[in-house]
Amino acid sequence: MKKINYQKYFENKNITKQGFGILGRGLGVVKFLLNNGANVLITDNKEESFFTEQILELKEWMKNKNINEDRIKFIFGEHRMQDFISPHYIISASGVAKNNIYIRGAKEKHISVYQESSLFLKIIRDFNQNLEEKNKIKIISITGTRGKTTTTQLIYKILKDYFELNIKDRNIFLAGNIQGISTIELLEKVNEKDTIVMEVDSWLAQGFRDIKFAPNVAVFTNLMHDHMNYYNGDMSEYFLDKAQTFLYQNEKDLLVGTFELPKYINEYLNKEDIENYKNSKSRKIFISKEDILNDEKIFESKLIGEHNKINISIAKEVAKELGVEIESIKNSIKNFSGVSGRLEFVKEENRVKYYNDTTATTGEATIAAINAFKDDNSKIILITGGRDKELEIENYTEKLILEKENNKIKKIIFLNDNTTTGTKKVLDLMKEKNFKDYLLAENLKEAIDLVKELLEDGDIILFSPGFASFGMFLNEYDRGERFLELIK
């Protein structure tokens, strides 16, 4: 079995790592680079105190590995142009502004700039060029505004369950925008014939464009308004980034989306990109509303909500195209419990159910969460609110008011401190509509204390913020973990 000779990409290379990261991936990337012979300069705008634990862990790891500390350098509290125009190449942070002066400076000096995932994909593509088609490593990318994590994890489970029983010489790996997993470390494990299921957000998709990468299977779940603060309100720019996952495909590749995807392509792509899409000649499967209704009758699932029915149909279609038998798909879907933080059922206590939906960072996501309980007779105590992402909030606000007046929502508790700019916008809008039937909590503990006073048998406690987490929390994962700690 052929293995990837990835060390040649790193040995004796001087690499600038832009951003140390706070989800665990940055530390994993740096360890991998050092372990494979690179000299690494880490530069981050945040102060050193923000990374105390990561630095201690890294230095202890280097000591145990007998790696000389001269091979690592830290620049905190600033970026310096000199660190971007002198290395062999740069591994940039996710979500860096497109006009970032340091990245622009590097490219002007013809220094290659990669994201961690795009460098990984480049190495995989180089490796695949020398393999027969049947032995090539397959890449499945999943993107979309909502549902990409659930769909990624579900596809991964279906394939892993089937391959472990039926195809012993192929392994399935999870990669991309996954908490705590640095994709590049997979180079140590991946061999020919393996399959990688990769969650791709819009920033990772930019890396696909940088190297003109085409996955074997590109999945597009849906498109909603999100990250408009980054894209300056331009939906075309947002969609264009996500479309990078399928624009470079050829006749051997597959695109799977819903019936809405062709509409987005025609509405948001320019003529040149539409022409590139048409010329790609990839096979295309667009799942209809009828397909989704039919699948609902066939596949038993623990997942709730209309959006998850779409996720199931997409995952089924991908698995079927990759040769997974229908009975195996059924069993995997039936046993899939969902993803942490995504309308996650946490516990039932005294006939009260608790759901953690911390990854609902848009109003549309919170609306979807509320709608998931439309056929349930229970009443919802909703904890919501957070930092503004410059998205439309009218529908979210009207939904909260409507469901409160219809008694589906028993009480709305808003997280509200000096960082929750999204909450403040909603409260201003509610004031205009003369709606005042809500409670305010300065922090999550205060919100949970209010919940305790309101609880009755049969209630549903739904933590679905609908906004970004930053300010009150480190990130959405930290937000979810704090919720779990408080209710346990």
Disulfide bonds with the S-S distance in Angstrom:
none
